């Protein structure tokens, strides 16, 4: 914990300890304001997947490229390839991740 002498940017309450070293370019909020913010944003579609949040459907891009691993035709990707990196099909990408 870091000892500080700050005021909450939202409610103005005094903050004497934080679990991180604050820097001057970001506002600091007390535990109550942080908790209220997190609670109000639960289930609103933002945040991490797997934690009860949903991003909605992922944008897919129609492409016509060959897999750099096996040569299979790839017709859709979750990103627009730029041509400067190899593109792999789902099976080859999984094999590369698993080493």
N, CA, C and O atoms as a GROMACS GRO file, in nm:
protein
  396
    1UNK      N    1   0.084  -0.118   0.000
    1UNK     CA    2   0.000   0.000   0.000
    1UNK      C    3   0.088   0.125   0.000
    1UNK      O    4   0.198   0.125   0.056
    2UNK      N    5   0.038   0.229  -0.064
    2UNK     CA    6   0.110   0.355  -0.070
    2UNK      C    7   0.037   0.460   0.013
    2UNK      O    8  -0.084   0.479  -0.002
    3UNK      N    9   0.109   0.526   0.100
    3UNK     CA   10   0.052   0.635   0.179
    3UNK      C   11   0.044   0.759   0.091
    3UNK      O   12   0.143   0.801   0.032
    4UNK      N   13  -0.075   0.817   0.083
    4UNK     CA   14  -0.097   0.936   0.001
    4UNK      C   15  -0.181   1.037   0.078
    4UNK      O   16  -0.239   1.004   0.182
    5UNK      N   17  -0.187   1.155   0.029
    5UNK     CA   18  -0.272   1.259   0.086
    5UNK      C   19  -0.346   1.323  -0.031
    5UNK      O   20  -0.306   1.428  -0.081
    6UNK      N   21  -0.455   1.257  -0.074
    6UNK     CA   22  -0.530   1.299  -0.193
    6UNK      C   23  -0.678   1.309  -0.162
    6UNK      O   24  -0.725   1.263  -0.058
    7UNK      N   25  -0.751   1.369  -0.255
    7UNK     CA   26  -0.897   1.373  -0.248
    7UNK      C   27  -0.952   1.298  -0.368
    7UNK      O   28  -0.895   1.302  -0.477
    8UNK      N   29  -1.063   1.229  -0.347
    8UNK     CA   30  -1.131   1.156  -0.453
    8UNK      C   31  -1.174   1.256  -0.561
    8UNK      O   32  -1.231   1.360  -0.530
    9UNK      N   33  -1.147   1.223  -0.685
    9UNK     CA   34  -1.182   1.312  -0.796
    9UNK      C   35  -1.332   1.322  -0.818
    9UNK      O   36  -1.379   1.414  -0.885
   10UNK      N   37  -1.409   1.228  -0.762
   10UNK     CA   38  -1.554   1.231  -0.780
   10UNK      C   39  -1.627   1.292  -0.661
   10UNK      O   40  -1.706   1.385  -0.678
   11UNK      N   41  -1.602   1.243  -0.541
   11UNK     CA   42  -1.679   1.287  -0.424
   11UNK      C   43  -1.602   1.381  -0.332
   11UNK      O   44  -1.662   1.447  -0.246
   12UNK      N   45  -1.470   1.389  -0.348
   12UNK     CA   46  -1.391   1.478  -0.265
   12UNK      C   47  -1.345   1.420  -0.133
   12UNK      O   48  -1.274   1.487  -0.058
   13UNK      N   49  -1.384   1.296  -0.101
   13UNK     CA   50  -1.340   1.234   0.025
   13UNK      C   51  -1.189   1.219   0.028
   13UNK      O   52  -1.125   1.202  -0.075
   14UNK      N   53  -1.133   1.226   0.148
   14UNK     CA   54  -0.989   1.212   0.167
   14UNK      C   55  -0.946   1.068   0.142
   14UNK      O   56  -1.014   0.975   0.184
   15UNK      N   57  -0.834   1.051   0.074
   15UNK     CA   58  -0.774   0.920   0.049
   15UNK      C   59  -0.637   0.920   0.113
   15UNK      O   60  -0.553   1.005   0.082
   16UNK      N   61  -0.613   0.824   0.204
   16UNK     CA   62  -0.484   0.819   0.272
   16UNK      C   63  -0.397   0.702   0.226
   16UNK      O   64  -0.276   0.705   0.246
   17UNK      N   65  -0.458   0.598   0.166
   17UNK     CA   66  -0.381   0.484   0.117
   17UNK      C   67  -0.440   0.434  -0.014
   17UNK      O   68  -0.561   0.435  -0.034
   18UNK      N   69  -0.350   0.390  -0.102
   18UNK     CA   70  -0.388   0.332  -0.230
   18UNK      C   71  -0.306   0.206  -0.254
   18UNK      O   72  -0.194   0.196  -0.206
   19UNK      N   73  -0.361   0.110  -0.329
   19UNK     CA   74  -0.285  -0.012  -0.360
   19UNK      C   75  -0.189   0.008  -0.477
   19UNK      O   76  -0.128  -0.088  -0.524
   20UNK      N   77  -0.175   0.130  -0.524
   20UNK     CA   78  -0.085   0.160  -0.635
   20UNK      C   79  -0.026   0.299  -0.614
   20UNK      O   80  -0.079   0.379  -0.538
   21UNK      N   81   0.083   0.326  -0.683
   21UNK     CA   82   0.145   0.458  -0.678
   21UNK      C   83   0.075   0.545  -0.782
   21UNK      O   84   0.088   0.519  -0.902
   22UNK      N   85   0.002   0.648  -0.739
   22UNK     CA   86  -0.069   0.731  -0.836
   22UNK      C   87   0.028   0.820  -0.914
   22UNK      O   88   0.136   0.854  -0.865
   23UNK      N   89  -0.013   0.857  -1.036
   23UNK     CA   90   0.065   0.956  -1.110
   23UNK      C   91  -0.026   1.073  -1.141
   23UNK      O   92  -0.148   1.062  -1.130
   24UNK      N   93   0.029   1.182  -1.179
   24UNK     CA   94  -0.048   1.306  -1.190
   24UNK      C   95  -0.134   1.315  -1.314
   24UNK      O   96  -0.216   1.406  -1.324
   25UNK      N   97  -0.120   1.224  -1.409
   25UNK     CA   98  -0.197   1.236  -1.533
   25UNK      C   99  -0.332   1.164  -1.529
   25UNK      O  100  -0.405   1.166  -1.628
   26UNK      N  101  -0.367   1.100  -1.417
   26UNK     CA  102  -0.495   1.031  -1.407
   26UNK      C  103  -0.562   1.065  -1.275
   26UNK      O  104  -0.496   1.078  -1.172
   27UNK      N  105  -0.694   1.080  -1.277
   27UNK     CA  106  -0.765   1.108  -1.152
   27UNK      C  107  -0.765   0.985  -1.061
   27UNK      O  108  -0.753   0.872  -1.108
   28UNK      N  109  -0.779   1.008  -0.931
   28UNK     CA  110  -0.782   0.901  -0.832
   28UNK      C  111  -0.919   0.904  -0.764
   28UNK      O  112  -0.970   1.011  -0.729
   29UNK      N  113  -0.977   0.786  -0.746
   29UNK     CA  114  -1.109   0.774  -0.686
   29UNK      C  115  -1.101   0.690  -0.558
   29UNK      O  116  -1.018   0.600  -0.546
   30UNK      N  117  -1.189   0.722  -0.463
   30UNK     CA  118  -1.194   0.645  -0.339
   30UNK      C  119  -1.255   0.507  -0.367
   30UNK      O  120  -1.311   0.484  -0.474
   31UNK      N  121  -1.243   0.417  -0.271
   31UNK     CA  122  -1.294   0.281  -0.287
   31UNK      C  123  -1.444   0.279  -0.314
   31UNK      O  124  -1.491   0.200  -0.396
   32UNK      N  125  -1.520   0.366  -0.246
   32UNK     CA  126  -1.665   0.369  -0.266
   32UNK      C  127  -1.702   0.412  -0.408
   32UNK      O  128  -1.790   0.353  -0.469
   33UNK      N  129  -1.635   0.514  -0.460
   33UNK     CA  130  -1.664   0.561  -0.596
   33UNK      C  131  -1.621   0.457  -0.700
   33UNK      O  132  -1.690   0.437  -0.800
   34UNK      N  133  -1.506   0.391  -0.676
   34UNK     CA  134  -1.464   0.284  -0.766
   34UNK      C  135  -1.566   0.172  -0.768
   34UNK      O  136  -1.601   0.122  -0.874
   35UNK      N  137  -1.612   0.131  -0.651
   35UNK     CA  138  -1.711   0.022  -0.640
   35UNK      C  139  -1.841   0.060  -0.710
   35UNK      O  140  -1.898  -0.021  -0.782
   36UNK      N  141  -1.888   0.182  -0.689
   36UNK     CA  142  -2.013   0.228  -0.752
   36UNK      C  143  -1.998   0.229  -0.904
   36UNK      O  144  -2.091   0.192  -0.975
   37UNK      N  145  -1.884   0.271  -0.953
   37UNK     CA  146  -1.859   0.274  -1.097
   37UNK      C  147  -1.860   0.133  -1.155
   37UNK      O  148  -1.924   0.108  -1.257
   38UNK      N  149  -1.790   0.041  -1.089
   38UNK     CA  150  -1.787  -0.098  -1.137
   38UNK      C  151  -1.926  -0.160  -1.136
   38UNK      O  152  -1.965  -0.227  -1.231
   39UNK      N  153  -2.001  -0.137  -1.027
   39UNK     CA  154  -2.135  -0.194  -1.016
   39UNK      C  155  -2.229  -0.139  -1.122
   39UNK      O  156  -2.312  -0.212  -1.175
   40UNK      N  157  -2.217  -0.010  -1.154
   40UNK     CA  158  -2.306   0.050  -1.252
   40UNK      C  159  -2.274   0.006  -1.394
   40UNK      O  160  -2.359   0.014  -1.482
   41UNK      N  161  -2.151  -0.040  -1.418
   41UNK     CA  162  -2.112  -0.083  -1.552
   41UNK      C  163  -2.118  -0.233  -1.573
   41UNK      O  164  -2.089  -0.280  -1.683
   42UNK      N  165  -2.155  -0.308  -1.473
   42UNK     CA  166  -2.167  -0.453  -1.489
   42UNK      C  167  -2.278  -0.485  -1.587
   42UNK      O  168  -2.390  -0.433  -1.577
   43UNK      N  169  -2.246  -0.573  -1.683
   43UNK     CA  170  -2.346  -0.617  -1.778
   43UNK      C  171  -2.383  -0.514  -1.883
   43UNK      O  172  -2.482  -0.532  -1.954
   44UNK      N  173  -2.306  -0.406  -1.894
   44UNK     CA  174  -2.340  -0.303  -1.991
   44UNK      C  175  -2.277  -0.327  -2.128
   44UNK      O  176  -2.290  -0.244  -2.218
   45UNK      N  177  -2.208  -0.440  -2.143
   45UNK     CA  178  -2.149  -0.472  -2.272
   45UNK      C  179  -2.002  -0.440  -2.281
   45UNK      O  180  -1.938  -0.478  -2.380
   46UNK      N  181  -1.944  -0.373  -2.183
   46UNK     CA  182  -1.802  -0.341  -2.187
   46UNK      C  183  -1.725  -0.430  -2.093
   46UNK      O  184  -1.784  -0.503  -2.013
   47UNK      N  185  -1.595  -0.423  -2.101
   47UNK     CA  186  -1.512  -0.497  -2.006
   47UNK      C  187  -1.459  -0.626  -2.062
   47UNK      O  188  -1.462  -0.650  -2.183
   48UNK      N  189  -1.409  -0.709  -1.973
   48UNK     CA  190  -1.344  -0.833  -2.013
   48UNK      C  191  -1.445  -0.942  -2.041
   48UNK      O  192  -1.548  -0.951  -1.975
   49UNK      N  193  -1.414  -1.026  -2.138
   49UNK     CA  194  -1.498  -1.142  -2.163
   49UNK      C  195  -1.465  -1.247  -2.058
   49UNK      O  196  -1.352  -1.252  -2.008
   50UNK      N  197  -1.560  -1.330  -2.024
   50UNK     CA  198  -1.540  -1.432  -1.923
   50UNK      C  199  -1.572  -1.384  -1.783
   50UNK      O  200  -1.582  -1.467  -1.693
   51UNK      N  201  -1.590  -1.256  -1.762
   51UNK     CA  202  -1.620  -1.201  -1.632
   51UNK      C  203  -1.763  -1.154  -1.622
   51UNK      O  204  -1.794  -1.067  -1.540
   52UNK      N  205  -1.853  -1.209  -1.704
   52UNK     CA  206  -1.991  -1.168  -1.702
   52UNK      C  207  -2.020  -1.055  -1.799
   52UNK      O  208  -2.132  -1.005  -1.804
   53UNK      N  209  -1.920  -1.016  -1.876
   53UNK     CA  210  -1.938  -0.910  -1.973
   53UNK      C  211  -1.945  -0.969  -2.113
   53UNK      O  212  -1.886  -1.073  -2.140
   54UNK      N  213  -2.018  -0.902  -2.200
   54UNK     CA  214  -2.030  -0.948  -2.337
   54UNK      C  215  -1.993  -0.835  -2.431
   54UNK      O  216  -2.044  -0.724  -2.417
   55UNK      N  217  -1.907  -0.862  -2.526
   55UNK     CA  218  -1.869  -0.761  -2.624
   55UNK      C  219  -1.966  -0.759  -2.742
   55UNK      O  220  -1.963  -0.667  -2.823
   56UNK      N  221  -2.050  -0.860  -2.751
   56UNK     CA  222  -2.138  -0.870  -2.866
   56UNK      C  223  -2.067  -0.944  -2.978
   56UNK      O  224  -1.957  -0.996  -2.958
   57UNK      N  225  -2.128  -0.951  -3.094
   57UNK     CA  226  -2.067  -1.026  -3.204
   57UNK      C  227  -1.939  -0.958  -3.252
   57UNK      O  228  -1.930  -0.836  -3.258
   58UNK      N  229  -1.842  -1.040  -3.286
   58UNK     CA  230  -1.714  -0.989  -3.333
   58UNK      C  231  -1.724  -0.954  -3.480
   58UNK      O  232  -1.784  -1.028  -3.558
   59UNK      N  233  -1.664  -0.842  -3.519
   59UNK     CA  234  -1.664  -0.804  -3.659
   59UNK      C  235  -1.572  -0.898  -3.735
   59UNK      O  236  -1.458  -0.922  -3.694
   60UNK      N  237  -1.623  -0.951  -3.845
   60UNK     CA  238  -1.543  -1.039  -3.929
   60UNK      C  239  -1.519  -0.971  -4.063
   60UNK      O  240  -1.603  -0.895  -4.112
   61UNK      N  241  -1.403  -0.998  -4.123
   61UNK     CA  242  -1.366  -0.940  -4.250
   61UNK      C  243  -1.362  -1.050  -4.355
   61UNK      O  244  -1.302  -1.155  -4.334
   62UNK      N  245  -1.427  -1.026  -4.468
   62UNK     CA  246  -1.422  -1.120  -4.580
   62UNK      C  247  -1.289  -1.103  -4.651
   62UNK      O  248  -1.253  -0.993  -4.693
   63UNK      N  249  -1.216  -1.214  -4.663
   63UNK     CA  250  -1.083  -1.211  -4.724
   63UNK      C  251  -1.071  -1.328  -4.821
   63UNK      O  252  -1.157  -1.417  -4.825
   64UNK      N  253  -0.966  -1.328  -4.899
   64UNK     CA  254  -0.935  -1.439  -4.988
   64UNK      C  255  -0.784  -1.459  -4.983
   64UNK      O  256  -0.712  -1.412  -5.070
   65UNK      N  257  -0.738  -1.529  -4.876
   65UNK     CA  258  -0.595  -1.552  -4.857
   65UNK      C  259  -0.570  -1.700  -4.831
   65UNK      O  260  -0.661  -1.775  -4.795
   66UNK      N  261  -0.446  -1.740  -4.852
   66UNK     CA  262  -0.404  -1.876  -4.824
   66UNK      C  263  -0.335  -1.881  -4.689
   66UNK      O  264  -0.260  -1.790  -4.653
   67UNK      N  265  -0.360  -1.989  -4.613
   67UNK     CA  266  -0.294  -2.011  -4.485
   67UNK      C  267  -0.144  -2.025  -4.508
   67UNK      O  268  -0.101  -2.100  -4.596
   68UNK      N  269  -0.064  -1.954  -4.429
   68UNK     CA  270   0.081  -1.961  -4.442
   68UNK      C  271   0.136  -2.094  -4.393
   68UNK      O  272   0.251  -2.127  -4.422
   69UNK      N  273   0.055  -2.171  -4.319
   69UNK     CA  274   0.101  -2.300  -4.269
   69UNK      C  275   0.068  -2.417  -4.359
   69UNK      O  276   0.156  -2.496  -4.393
   70UNK      N  277  -0.059  -2.428  -4.398
   70UNK     CA  278  -0.102  -2.545  -4.474
   70UNK      C  279  -0.154  -2.512  -4.614
   70UNK      O  280  -0.179  -2.603  -4.693
   71UNK      N  281  -0.171  -2.385  -4.645
   71UNK     CA  282  -0.216  -2.346  -4.778
   71UNK      C  283  -0.366  -2.344  -4.797
   71UNK      O  284  -0.414  -2.315  -4.907
   72UNK      N  285  -0.442  -2.376  -4.693
   72UNK     CA  286  -0.588  -2.377  -4.704
   72UNK      C  287  -0.640  -2.236  -4.732
   72UNK      O  288  -0.580  -2.137  -4.691
   73UNK      N  289  -0.752  -2.229  -4.804
   73UNK     CA  290  -0.814  -2.100  -4.833
   73UNK      C  291  -0.880  -2.045  -4.707
   73UNK      O  292  -0.949  -2.119  -4.637
   74UNK      N  293  -0.860  -1.918  -4.678
   74UNK     CA  294  -0.923  -1.850  -4.565
   74UNK      C  295  -1.015  -1.744  -4.623
   74UNK      O  296  -0.973  -1.660  -4.702
   75UNK      N  297  -1.142  -1.749  -4.582
   75UNK     CA  298  -1.240  -1.656  -4.638
   75UNK      C  299  -1.287  -1.552  -4.538
   75UNK      O  300  -1.341  -1.449  -4.578
   76UNK      N  301  -1.268  -1.576  -4.407
   76UNK     CA  302  -1.307  -1.478  -4.306
   76UNK      C  303  -1.204  -1.474  -4.194
   76UNK      O  304  -1.149  -1.577  -4.154
   77UNK      N  305  -1.179  -1.353  -4.145
   77UNK     CA  306  -1.087  -1.333  -4.034
   77UNK      C  307  -1.144  -1.228  -3.940
   77UNK      O  308  -1.221  -1.142  -3.982
   78UNK      N  309  -1.106  -1.234  -3.810
   78UNK     CA  310  -1.153  -1.132  -3.716
   78UNK      C  311  -1.070  -1.003  -3.722
   78UNK      O  312  -1.083  -0.917  -3.635
   79UNK      N  313  -0.986  -0.989  -3.824
   79UNK     CA  314  -0.905  -0.869  -3.845
   79UNK      C  315  -0.881  -0.854  -3.994
   79UNK      O  316  -0.897  -0.948  -4.071
   80UNK      N  317  -0.844  -0.735  -4.034
   80UNK     CA  318  -0.812  -0.708  -4.174
   80UNK      C  319  -0.661  -0.729  -4.191
   80UNK      O  320  -0.583  -0.652  -4.136
   81UNK      N  321  -0.618  -0.830  -4.267
   81UNK     CA  322  -0.474  -0.852  -4.282
   81UNK      C  323  -0.410  -0.738  -4.361
   81UNK      O  324  -0.470  -0.682  -4.453
   82UNK      N  325  -0.288  -0.704  -4.322
   82UNK     CA  326  -0.217  -0.594  -4.387
   82UNK      C  327  -0.116  -0.642  -4.490
   82UNK      O  328  -0.064  -0.562  -4.568
   83UNK      N  329  -0.087  -0.772  -4.490
   83UNK     CA  330   0.007  -0.827  -4.586
   83UNK      C  331   0.150  -0.832  -4.537
   83UNK      O  332   0.235  -0.892  -4.603
   84UNK      N  333   0.179  -0.770  -4.423
   84UNK     CA  334   0.317  -0.770  -4.373
   84UNK      C  335   0.347  -0.885  -4.277
   84UNK      O  336   0.462  -0.903  -4.236
   85UNK      N  337   0.244  -0.963  -4.240
   85UNK     CA  338   0.262  -1.077  -4.150
   85UNK      C  339   0.188  -1.198  -4.208
   85UNK      O  340   0.089  -1.182  -4.280
   86UNK      N  341   0.237  -1.319  -4.178
   86UNK     CA  342   0.168  -1.438  -4.228
   86UNK      C  343   0.031  -1.454  -4.162
   86UNK      O  344   0.011  -1.413  -4.048
   87UNK      N  345  -0.061  -1.514  -4.235
   87UNK     CA  346  -0.196  -1.539  -4.185
   87UNK      C  347  -0.215  -1.691  -4.180
   87UNK      O  348  -0.182  -1.762  -4.275
   88UNK      N  349  -0.268  -1.739  -4.066
   88UNK     CA  350  -0.285  -1.882  -4.047
   88UNK      C  351  -0.433  -1.916  -4.029
   88UNK      O  352  -0.510  -1.836  -3.977
   89UNK      N  353  -0.472  -2.036  -4.074
   89UNK     CA  354  -0.607  -2.084  -4.050
   89UNK      C  355  -0.620  -2.118  -3.901
   89UNK      O  356  -0.522  -2.118  -3.828
   90UNK      N  357  -0.741  -2.145  -3.859
   90UNK     CA  358  -0.768  -2.173  -3.717
   90UNK      C  359  -0.685  -2.290  -3.666
   90UNK      O  360  -0.627  -2.283  -3.557
   91UNK      N  361  -0.679  -2.399  -3.743
   91UNK     CA  362  -0.604  -2.517  -3.698
   91UNK      C  363  -0.454  -2.491  -3.686
   91UNK      O  364  -0.391  -2.532  -3.589
   92UNK      N  365  -0.396  -2.423  -3.786
   92UNK     CA  366  -0.254  -2.393  -3.782
   92UNK      C  367  -0.221  -2.294  -3.670
   92UNK      O  368  -0.117  -2.305  -3.605
   93UNK      N  369  -0.309  -2.197  -3.647
   93UNK     CA  370  -0.286  -2.100  -3.540
   93UNK      C  371  -0.290  -2.169  -3.404
   93UNK      O  372  -0.207  -2.141  -3.317
   94UNK      N  373  -0.385  -2.260  -3.386
   94UNK     CA  374  -0.394  -2.335  -3.261
   94UNK      C  375  -0.269  -2.421  -3.239
   94UNK      O  376  -0.217  -2.428  -3.128
   95UNK      N  377  -0.222  -2.486  -3.346
   95UNK     CA  378  -0.101  -2.568  -3.337
   95UNK      C  379   0.020  -2.482  -3.300
   95UNK      O  380   0.104  -2.526  -3.222
   96UNK      N  381   0.029  -2.362  -3.355
   96UNK     CA  382   0.141  -2.272  -3.323
   96UNK      C  383   0.136  -2.228  -3.178
   96UNK      O  384   0.239  -2.216  -3.112
   97UNK      N  385   0.015  -2.202  -3.127
   97UNK     CA  386   0.000  -2.160  -2.988
   97UNK      C  387   0.038  -2.271  -2.891
   97UNK      O  388   0.096  -2.245  -2.785
   98UNK      N  389   0.004  -2.394  -2.927
   98UNK     CA  390   0.031  -2.507  -2.838
   98UNK      C  391   0.173  -2.558  -2.849
   98UNK      O  392   0.212  -2.652  -2.778
   99UNK      N  393   0.250  -2.498  -2.936
   99UNK     CA  394   0.392  -2.526  -2.947
   99UNK      C  395   0.422  -2.654  -3.015
   99UNK      O  396   0.539  -2.689  -3.030
   0.00000   0.00000   0.00000
